[in-house]
Amino acid sequence: MVTSMTGYGRGEASSGAHHVSVELRSVNNRFLEIALRLPRSLSLRENDCKEIIRRTITRGKINATVTLDRGGVEAAGLHINPETAKAYYRLLRDLKKALKLREPIRLAHLLQFSEILEQEEEAGADEAEWALTRSALDAAVADLHQMRQKEGRELENDFRARIALLNERLNEVERLSKEQVPRERERLKERIRQLLDTEHVDEGRLELEVALLADRLDVTEECVRFRSHNKFFLEALDSNESPGRRLNFLVQEINREANTIGSKSNAQEIAHIVVGIKEELEKIREQLQNIE
């Protein structure tokens, strides 16, 4: 199943005055990279949050933001640490004296140091907040995964349409390739006649040259491999595993066969078709950057 690496998910959970909201934003990335923004009271739960995300998401850069609202009662648990405040005041006074500053030390200066105000955590508050956070995060991950799958289905439909188009153009290459050998035979024969200025041509030698030319122009082997790669590409789309890396490899192989076909054939019509094939492959390659 194709899953996109881009998407957005949101989850919320509430209990009493406490409310937790989680937002997840995902973009394409070679590996799984998770950046978390947590409230200070939940900072020790960073690894737990990442583990919840890893259970569902395997690739992409995930930006997660967790917001905790205690219903405006969080200030009730605050208290001043007077010893810390005095220590900072003495440091500021010494700094003022050393720099010969005249500006008085104000309360605003001291409040820049977060250690002066401390939060008194209620017994069991951490577990309760973590339970809400876990619930909201689970919902956000599910929402994100659903959106990534929806976008993945759109990409899969686009891939299937482009592979079908590649097969059609390959049919045209095979048809033109079969028509090319007789034309080249007559062209080679006429050229030899012009060089020898005679109507008598060694047919044995001519057939040998034509056989060598036909072998150089024959793209049957490349077309067979091309179709095989297309088949494996479609099978990978149906796989239950994340097919992103495999699909990238197959596109590289398909592109290799297209290059060989273009280099072996000197027919202008085939050259134009190969250019179109490579354009389609480039579009597929760009879209594959978003596949998990």
C-alpha positions in Angstrom: 0.0 0.0 0.0 1.3 3.4 -1.0 1.4 6.0 1.8 2.5 9.6 1.4 5.0 11.1 3.7 3.2 14.5 3.8 0.2 15.2 6.0 -1.3 16.7 9.1 -2.9 15.2 12.2 -4.5 16.6 15.3 -5.7 15.0 18.5 -7.2 16.3 21.8 -8.1 14.9 25.2 -9.6 16.5 28.3 -10.3 15.6 31.9 -11.8 18.1 34.3 -10.0 21.4 33.8 -7.0 19.8 32.0 -6.9 19.8 28.2 -4.1 18.4 26.0 -3.9 19.1 22.2 -1.3 17.5 19.9 -0.5 18.7 16.3 1.6 16.6 13.9 3.0 17.9 10.7 4.8 15.5 8.3 7.0 16.1 5.3 9.2 13.8 3.2 12.6 12.7 4.5 14.9 9.8 3.8 14.5 8.4 7.3 12.2 8.9 10.2 13.0 12.1 12.1 10.9 13.3 15.0 11.1 16.9 16.4 9.0 17.3 19.6 7.9 20.4 21.5 6.6 19.4 24.9 5.5 21.4 28.0 8.2 21.4 30.7 6.2 19.1 32.9 6.2 16.4 30.2 9.9 16.8 29.1 10.8 13.4 30.6 8.2 11.8 28.3 9.9 12.7 25.1 11.1 9.1 24.3 7.6 7.7 25.2 6.0 10.2 22.7 8.5 9.2 20.0 7.9 5.6 20.5 4.1 6.1 20.0 4.8 7.8 16.7 7.3 5.1 15.6 4.6 2.4 16.0 2.7 3.7 13.0 5.1 6.0 11.0 8.3 4.6 9.5 9.6 7.5 7.3 9.3 11.2 7.1 10.2 14.3 9.2 7.6 14.7 11.9 7.1 18.0 13.8 5.0 17.3 16.9 3.7 20.0 19.2 2.0 19.2 22.5 0.0 21.9 24.3 -1.1 21.5 27.9 -3.9 23.7 29.4 -4.5 23.3 33.1 -7.6 25.5 32.9 -5.9 28.6 34.4 -5.2 26.9 37.8 -1.5 26.2 37.2 -0.5 29.5 38.9 -2.0 28.3 42.2 0.9 25.8 42.5 3.6 28.5 42.0 5.8 29.6 44.8 8.9 31.9 45.1 12.3 30.5 45.9 13.7 33.4 48.0 17.2 32.0 48.3 17.5 31.7 44.5 16.1 35.2 44.1 18.7 36.6 46.6 21.5 34.8 44.8 20.5 36.3 41.5 20.1 39.7 43.0 23.7 39.6 44.4 25.0 38.5 41.0 23.2 41.4 39.3 24.5 43.8 41.9 28.1 42.6 41.4 27.7 42.9 37.7 26.3 46.4 38.0 29.2 47.4 40.1 31.8 45.8 37.8 30.4 47.6 34.8 29.7 50.8 36.6 26.1 50.9 35.7 23.7 53.4 37.2 20.4 51.7 36.2 18.7 50.2 39.3 18.0 46.5 39.6 14.3 45.9 39.0 11.9 43.1 39.6 11.6 42.6 35.8 15.3 41.8 35.8 15.0 39.0 38.4 11.9 37.5 36.7 14.1 36.7 33.7 15.4 33.8 35.7 12.8 31.1 35.6 14.3 29.3 38.7 12.9 32.0 41.0 9.3 30.8 40.4 8.8 27.1 41.0 5.8 24.9 40.1 4.5 22.7 42.9 3.4 19.5 41.2 0.4 17.7 42.8 0.9 14.0 43.7 -0.1 12.0 40.6 -0.4 15.0 38.4 2.3 13.8 36.1 0.6 10.4 35.4 -2.7 12.1 34.8 -1.3 14.6 32.4 0.7 11.8 30.6 -2.5 9.7 30.3 -4.2 12.7 28.6 -1.2 13.3 26.4 -0.9 9.7 25.3 -4.6 9.7 24.4 -4.3 12.9 22.3 -1.1 11.7 20.7 -2.7 8.4 19.7 -5.6 10.3 18.1 -3.2 12.7 16.3 -1.1 9.8 14.9 -4.2 8.1 13.6 -5.4 11.3 12.0 -2.0 11.9 10.4 -1.8 8.3 9.1 -5.3 8.5 7.6 -4.4 11.6 5.7 -1.1 10.1 4.5 -2.9 7.0 3.3 -5.5 9.2 1.4 -2.8 11.1 -0.3 -1.0 7.8 -1.0 -4.0 6.5 -2.9 -4.0 9.6 -5.1 -0.3 9.0 -5.8 -0.9 5.3 -6.5 -3.5 6.1 -9.1 -1.2 8.6 -10.8 1.6 5.9 -10.9 -0.6 3.3 -12.4 -1.7 5.7 -15.1 1.9 6.6 -16.0 3.0 3.0 -16.1 0.2 2.2 -18.5 1.3 5.1 -20.6 4.9 3.8 -20.6 3.7 0.4 -21.8 1.8 2.0 -24.6 4.9 3.9 -25.7 7.0 0.8 -25.5 4.5 -0.9 -27.9 5.2 1.9 -30.3 9.0 1.5 -29.9 8.7 -2.2 -30.7 6.6 -1.6 -33.8 9.0 1.0 -35.1 12.0 -1.1 -34.3 10.7 -4.0 -36.4 10.0 -1.6 -39.3 13.4 -0.1 -39.0 15.5 -3.1 -40.1 14.1 -3.5 -43.6 14.4 0.2 -44.2 18.0 0.2 -43.0 18.7 -2.8 -45.3 17.6 -0.9 -48.4 19.5 2.2 -47.2 22.7 0.2 -46.7 22.3 -1.6 -50.1 21.8 1.7 -51.9 24.8 3.2 -50.1 27.0 0.3 -51.2 25.8 0.6 -54.8 26.7 4.3 -54.8 30.1 3.6 -53.3 30.8 0.8 -55.9 29.0 2.6 -58.7 27.6 -0.7 -59.9 24.3 -2.6 -59.8 26.2 -5.8 -58.8 26.4 -6.2 -55.0 27.7 -9.1 -53.1 24.5 -10.3 -51.5 26.3 -12.5 -49.0 28.3 -9.6 -47.7 25.3 -7.4 -47.7 23.2 -9.8 -45.7 26.1 -10.2 -43.2 26.3 -6.4 -42.8 22.5 -6.2 -42.5 22.5 -9.0 -39.8 25.2 -7.1 -37.8 23.2 -3.9 -38.2 19.9 -5.6 -37.2 21.7 -6.9 -34.1 22.8 -3.4 -33.1 19.4 -2.0 -33.7 17.4 -4.8 -32.0 15.9 -3.5 -28.7 13.9 -6.6 -27.9 15.9 -7.5 -24.9 15.7 -4.0 -23.5 11.9 -3.9 -24.1 11.5 -7.2 -22.3 13.4 -5.9 -19.2 11.5 -2.6 -19.4 8.1 -4.5 -19.2 9.4 -6.7 -16.4 10.4 -3.6 -14.4 6.9 -2.1 -15.0 5.3 -5.3 -13.8 7.4 -5.3 -10.6 6.6 -1.6 -10.1 2.8 -2.4 -10.1 3.3 -5.4 -7.8 5.2 -3.2 -5.4 2.3 -0.8 -5.3 0.1 -3.7 -4.0 2.6 -4.7 -1.4 1.7 -4.4 2.3 5.2 -3.1 3.1 6.4 0.4 2.5 7.5 0.3 -1.2 9.2 3.7 -1.5 12.8 2.5 -1.7 12.0 -0.4 -4.0 10.0 1.8 -6.4 12.9 4.3 -6.5 15.3 1.4 -7.5 12.9 0.2 -10.2 12.6 3.6 -11.7 16.4 3.8 -12.0 16.4 0.4 -13.8 13.6 1.5 -16.1 15.5 4.7 -16.9 18.6 2.6 -17.7 16.6 0.5 -20.3 15.2 3.7 -21.8 18.7 5.1 -22.2 19.9 1.9 -23.9 17.0 1.9 -26.3 17.7 5.5 -27.3 21.4 4.9 -27.9 20.8 1.7 -30.0 18.2 3.1 -32.3 19.0 5.8 -34.9 15.3 6.3 -35.9 14.1 9.8 -35.2 10.6 8.5 -34.2 12.0 6.2 -31.6 14.2 9.0 -30.2 11.2 11.2 -29.8 9.3 8.4 -27.9 12.3 7.8 -25.6 12.4 11.5 -24.7 8.7 11.2 -23.8 9.4 8.1 -21.7 12.1 9.8 -19.8 9.9 12.8 -19.1 7.3 10.5 -17.6 9.9 8.7 -15.5 11.1 12.0 -14.2 7.6 12.9 -13.1 7.3 9.5 -11.4 10.7 10.0 -9.7 9.5 13.4 -8.3 6.4 11.9 -6.9 8.3 9.0 -5.3 10.1 11.5 -3.1 6.8 11.7 -1.1 6.3 8.0 -0.7 6.9 6.3 2.7 
